[in-house]
Amino acid sequence: LRDIGGIIVIDFIDMSRARNRDAVLKVLRKSLDEDRTKTYVMEISPLGLVEMTRQNVTDGVREIITKTCPVCDGEGVILSEETVALELDRKLRDLAADNPAPEAYLVQVHPRVSSLLLAGPGRPLLELEKEVGKHFHFEGSEALPMDHFLLLEEGTADEIEDKALPFREGEELLVTIEEPHMYNEDDAVAKIDGYVISVAGAGRILGEQRLVRIEKAGRASASAEIVGGADGQSLPEGADTPIESSNGAAGDDSDEDKPKRRRGRRGGRGRRRSRQGTSAEALEGND
């Protein structure tokens, strides 16, 4: 009973005889008299059950071997993506009202939240931008708590759009084909920090790495083709993709007509983190 407190039920066996029950209860009460922790013992039942209460004076076994969940703070539930998306919509309106000078903002959010604003019913982001007269671009981060967002950049619409797009048309990068396409069984999907890249003809190579060329890039997703066709040569895990140097060391031909190749990593060109001291804002309790 050293670390046990509260209501305790003890189940003794072979307690069909009354004298055995009395003897066990007598020994139990005698032992508990030596316990400095306050206890109260009920009579033993015909089934051999003893109910007792014992004052909590130390952390119990559960408290010793566990800790409070950092996500739900011990409540056992967290906000749904839909609720967080609504809260983010409200926070972005407040941001535009409190800081009206910039034309556009680059905001880091969890991908599951940004997807609801970008492609949810009614396209909420388009409605938001129309009402406040500002542009919002998202950068996905799986590591960011779902109910937080981070303001990365603010500026003119052209500046933020240029920094927000992680890849450009014609750019080549190494990706892992992660899952089948939802609507086209011949295609598949790769993801980089929540940014979805639909790869044509990749439905048969799930789990493999391929060098792909971006054909079209948008706010939340891009379409790409495998370099060399659907059966393009796979690259070993962790292998670096070739990058042409400015002095032509990677080949005999000039680089000027070759698309840039790089590892599949999101970040945009020339992206910088925003003002010093900007930190993640919880969507709850920060009004």
N, C-alpha and C positions, 0 to 999 in steps of 0.2 A: 504493500500500500504506500510505499515511500513517495512516489510521484503521482498518486491517484487522489483526486478530490471530486466532490460533488456527490451525485447519487450512484451508489455501487450496489450491484446485485451479484451475490455469490451463489453458485449452484453446486451443492454438495451431493454426492452420490451415495447409494445404499442407505437412505434415510427413512426406510419404511417403518422402522420401529421407533416409538416415541422416546425410549430411553437413549437411543443413539442420537436422536436429534437434540435432546436436552444436554447430553454430554458434550456434543460438539459446540453448541451455543455457549455453554459454560466456559469452555476453554477459549473460545473466541473472545468473549467479553473480558476474561481475565487478561488476555494478551493485549486487548485494546486499552485496558486501564493503564498500561505502561506507555501508551502513545500520548505524547504531549499535545498532539493535534486533536481538536474537538471532534468527537464522533458520536453518532446515535444509531443504535442497532435495534431493528424490529425483531419480533418473534419469528422463529423459523417456521416455514410453511410445511404442510404434509408432504409436499414434493421435494423438500430439502432446499428451498430457496430462502436466502437471507437478504433482506433489504437493509441498507445502512446509508447514512450520509456522513461525509468526512469533509472537514473544512479545507478549502483550497489555500495552501500556504506557499506552494512553489509552482513553477510551470509544469504542466502535465507532459505526458509523453508526446502528444501531438505538437505542443508548442516547442518542445525540445528538438524534434526532428524535422520541423517544417518552418517556413517563414511566410510572411504576408505577400500575396501576389502583387508585384509592382504595377501590373496593368489595371486590375480592378480595385486595388487597395483593400483587399480582403472582403469585398462585397459579394464576390462570386459571379458577378455579371459585368459586362462591358457594353458600351453603346454600340448599336448596330451601325453598319456602314451608311445606311440611309439617313439615320439620325445625325451622324457626324457630318455628312454631306450638307444637310440643312443648316447645321451650325456653322460650317465653313462658309456657306453662302452668306449668312448674316455677318460673319467676321470680315469677309471681303467687302461687303457694303460699308461696314464701319471703317475699314482701311481706306477706301476711296473717299469717304466723307472727311476723315481726319487728316488725310494727306492728299489733297486734290491736285497738287502741281504736276506729278508725273502722268504721262498718258497711258503707261502700261506698267505691269508688275510681273515679276517672275517669282513664283511661290513653290516651295517644296512641300509636297504632301504625300500621304500614303497612296500608292497606285489604285487600291480598291475604292478609295474615296474620290480621287480625281476622275476615275472612269465613270462614276455616276453623274458628275457634273458635265463631263464632256459628251457622253453618249447616252445618258439616262433619258427617261420619258420627257419629251418636250424640250430636250437640249437645254437644261437649266443655265449653263454657262452663257449661251448666246442671249438668253433673256436677261441675265444679270448684266452683261456688258452693254446691252441696249438701254437698260434703265439707268445705269450709273455713268455711261459714257466713257468707260475705261476698258482697257484690254488686260486680260489675265492669262498668263501662261503657266503651266504646271511642269514641275520636274518630279518624277516619282522616286520614292525612297522606301524600300521595304523595311529598312531599319528604323524609320521614324515611327513613333507611336501613332496609332490611327487617329487619336483625337488631338494631334498637334499639327501645326504648320509652321513653316519658316520662310520669312521674306528674304529672298536672295538678292534681287535686283529691282531697281525701278528706273524709269527713263522714258524716252520716246518710244512710240509703237514700233518703229523700224529697228531700233537698238535692241529692244527686249525680244522681238520676234527672231532676230538673228542669233541671239544668245540662247533662246529657248529651244530651237530645233537642234536635237543632238546629232543629227546626221544630215547630209546634203545629197541631193540626187547625183548619182554617178560615183558616190563614195563606196569603197569596198572595205568590208570588215569580216572578222572571223566570229561566227556565232555558233551556239549549240542549238540544234533543232529540238525543242522541248516537248511540244504537244501537238496533236492533230488540229487542223483548222476546224472551226465550229460548223461552217457551212459548205466547205469544199474538201472532200476527202483526199483529193490529190495534193492539196497544199498542207503546210504545217506552220507552226508559230515558234518564233524565238522571242525571248524577252530580255531586255537589258534595263535594270532598275525600273521595272514597271512599264517601260516603253515597248510596245508590241510591234514586232516585225513579222509580217506575213510573207512567207517564202514560197514562191510558186514551185510546184512539182516536188516538194520536200516531204510528202506524206509517207514515203517508203523508207526514209532514213532517220526516223525518230531516235534521239539520243546521240546522234553523230554530230561532229563539227564540220562546218562547211564555210568556205569563203563566199560571201554573197555581195551583190551590187545593189545599192539602193536605187529603186526606180522612181519612187514617189514618197515624199516625207510630209507628214502632217503633224498636228499638235500632239496627238496621243499615240499615233501608229504610223507605220510605213509599210510599203510593199517592196519586195526585193526578189531578185532572181539569183540562182546559184551561178557563180562564175564557172564557165565551161559547160553549162547545161545541167539538167536534172541529175546526171550521174557524175557531177564534178568530183574531183579527187578529194577524199577526206584528209584532214590534217590530224596528226597525233595530238592527244590532250596536252595542253600547255605549250604547244609549238607556237612560235612567233610567226606572224604573217610577214611576207616580204614587204619592205618599204623602200621605195626607190629614193636614193639620195640625190642631192642636187648636182653632184659631180659625176653622176652616171655610173657609180661603182656597182650598182646592182645589175647592170647589163650594158650592152653595147649601144642600145637606142637611147635617144634623149628622153627625159622624164616629162617634157612639156605636154605630151599628148596622153600621158598615163594617169589614170585616176589614183588618188591617194589611197593607200591601204593601211588599215590599222586594226588593233585588237578591238573586239566588241566591248566598248566601254562608253557609257553615256557621260556627257559632260558639256557638249557644245564647243564651239570654237571661241577661244578667248574668254571663256566664262570665268568670272571672279565671284567670290562670295561677297555679300553686300556689306553694308556699314558695320564697323566694329561694334560689338556689343549686341547685335541682333541675335535673339535666341528663339527657341521654339516656344510657341504660345499654346497653352492648353486651350481647347475649345470650350471647356467647362470652367466656370468659376473665375473668369478673367474679365468680367464686365466692369 
